[in-house]
Structure formats: structure tokens, C-alpha cells
Amino acid sequence: MRRWLPALVLAGVTTMLLLTGCTPARGADGDLTDDWPTLRVPKPFTPATDTCLPRIATVVQASTYETVDCARNHLAETIHVGTFVGPDALTETRPEPGSSALRTARAECDQRARQVLGGDWHTARLALTLALPSAPAWTGGARWFRCDLSETGSIDNTRAVNRTGSLRGALIGDTPLTHRCFDPKLIGDNLNYMAPVLCTEPHRAEFVGVYEEGDMSWADFAKSAEQAHRRCMALIAEYAAVPNNSELPYRAGSIYYPPSQREWEEGDRGVRCFLWSDDRKLTRSMRGAGPEGLPAI
């Protein structure tokens, strides 16, 4: 019996220690649940606007997001970050090309790009990219879209090129970004590429403007080449100050560049139009040339 006595004594000491540990500290009320600060609800990642980017992306991940000073080399510039609202924000899955949500977002990006640049980005060596959150981020509550502008190599090479400096105000006044005159290179009867040249050098093509195509599918547009030609010919007549009548096809033809299929399905309907001189080389701009400068031959 004696060997159990120390154990009983120790048990009693332990109990006293435990009871002592439960004694409220001075100033404490003994309630462990009423003094914790309220935890903040975590907010989804949102990219910054008015900053430059080292890469082009149509899906933005928080884990790989990176910005650079616009004075350094970069490939894109974020000019606006918008928010999906109303029914567009209530979908369970991220909007896809062809949806009304992306068309609305693209229109907002286009409007903001014109404000930032001081003109229509379609008229220059520029591209407008719409970027979205990742699918998991959308599921987690992210509802933003990002509008990125980038400089491209040429009308044919639409890949972004490295640049330094912001594009803000880039289309105000005389700028090397704007499409002007070209000497098209052909393979047989097919256009291979448009080589940019000075308008005082021999050339066969000149940029005349952009028209907005109606709300149709990409497949329907691809089958409506004649309609696009007519719309561009109307711009050529206005640009060159010549009558838009039966003689116009004897003065010039047209070349046009539509948006890519992805851009089209996102809502871009800007078709770039070029005057095409098949029978003679030009050595001046045809802007305001009139019937004598662009005769019917």
C-alpha cells in the first residue's frame, strides 16, 4: 500500500496545478470567445491598371502576375481594368468568346483605348488584348477583365514587339505607328504581305480607314467578301475625294484586313481598308487626290 502513496500525492499536486492554471488572469473575464478581432473576408486578386507588362496573356494568374516600369522594355500596357456586372457576373463559368459578356467587355476596352491613345487603335500598328481571371479565380469570385494595348511589328505580323514608354497619347499628331502606304508583295494573284514604304516612294496600296461591320457570325463574314469590298470602296471614294459611282472600280481596288476570329467573337468588328492600285505605281498619298489624281483607267 505504501507504494501507491507517492502517486496519490503527485496526483493531488497535479490537480492543484491544473486548477491554478485555470484561474483567470487579472483583468480577464474568463470568456474565450468575445475578444477576438473579426477576420477580414479575403478579396480575390485584381490586376493593376496604368502599368506595363513583360508578357502578353489572355488569362491572368495571381501566382505569375508581374509588372514592369513603362520606361523599361515591355510587351503590353494595361490601360483599364473593368468589372463584369449584372447577369454577366452571375454565371458559374468564365465568359467565353461569342458571349454577350465578352462583347460588352471588349466594347469598354475599345472605348478606353481610344481615350488613352487619342485615336482608333485599328488605324495603327497596335493590338488590343482582353485578359480574364483563371477559371478557379472566377469560381472564387473574381469578376474583372483587363484591357492591354501592345505595339505590333506590321499589319501582317501582329505579334507584340518590345517597346519603351507609355502608349498614352500615341496617336495624337504625326506618329510612325499609323498605317500609311505599302508596296504589296504577291504570290501569283494572292497577297503575301504588305511592305510599308514612304508615300513618296513607289507603292500600290494606301490605308484609307476602318469600317465597323454589323453583328454577324465569323462564318457569315467569311462568306461576305463582296460586302466588305463595297464598304471599303466607299471609304476609298471618300478618302480620295472621287465619286462613288460606276467609274470607281476603274480608279482603284480594295484590300481589307478583318479582326482575327477570336477578336471577332469577342466583339471586335473593325475592318481595316486599303486602296489598291493594280495598274500603276503611286508616288504620293491619294488623300484628297480627286479625279485627276486618281483617274479612271
C-alpha positions, 0 to 999 in steps of 0.5 A: 500500500505504501507504494501507491502513496507517492502517486496519490500525492503527485496526483493531488499536486497535479490537480492543484496545478491544473486548477491554478492554471485555470484561474483567470488572469487579472483583468480577464473575464474568463470568456474565450470567445468575445475578444477576438478581432473579426477576420477580414473576408479575403478579396480575390486578386485584381490586376493593376491598371496604368502599368506595363507588362513583360508578357502578353496573356489572355488569362491572368494568374495571381501566382505569375502576375508581374509588372514592369516600369513603362520606361523599361522594355515591355510587351503590353500596357494595361490601360483599364481594368473593368468589372463584369456586372449584372447577369454577366457576373452571375454565371458559374463559368468564365465568359467565353468568346461569342458571349454577350459578356465578352462583347460588352467587355471588349466594347469598354476596352475599345472605348478606353483605348481610344481615350488613352491613345487619342485615336482608333487603335485599328488605324495603327500598328497596335493590338488590343488584348482582353485578359480574364481571371483563371477559371478557379479565380472566377469560381472564387469570385473574381469578376474583372477583365483587363484591357492591354494595348501592345505595339505590333511589328506590321499589319501582317505580323501582329505579334507584340514587339518590345517597346519603351514608354507609355502608349498614352497619347500615341496617336495624337499628331504625326506618329510612325505607328499609323498605317500609311502606304505599302508596296504589296508583295504577291504570290501569283494573284494572292497577297503575301504581305504588305511592305510599308514604304514612304508615300513618296516612294513607289507603292500600290496600296494606301490605308484609307480607314476602318469600317465597323461591320454589323453583328454577324457570325465569323462564318457569315463574314467569311462568306461576305467578301463582296460586302466588305469590298463595297464598304471599303470602296466607299471609304476609298471614294471618300478618302480620295475625294472621287465619286462613288459611282460606276467609274470607281472600280476603274480608279482603284481596288480594295484590300481589307484586313478583318479582326482575327476570329477570336477578336471577332467573337469577342466583339471586335468588328473593325475592318481595316481598308486599303486602296489598291492600285493594280495598274500603276505605281503611286508616288504620293498619298491619294488623300484628297487626290480627286479625279485627276489624281486618281483617274479612271483607267 
